[in-house]
Amino acid sequence: MGEGYTYPTEQPTHRIDYILRSDDVVARAIAVVTSPLAAAASDHLPVIAQLSLPGRRVGTGH
């Protein structure tokens, strides 16, 4: 995982890709995927996030 730079893939120096969220969505983890496969797929590296969404937990009855 990278340091937040997503463009260009060869030597990323710019943060131009983001994940936007509302105040009720909690970002648990955010990262830039820097694998060779990710770099080959586009001129931007993908940004991924683990999010906690508001509301009931699926399958728990809560």
Secondary structure, 3 states (H helix, E strand, C coil): CCCCCCECCCCCCECCCCCCCCCCCEEEEEEECCCHHHHHHCCCCCEEEEEECCCCCCCCCC
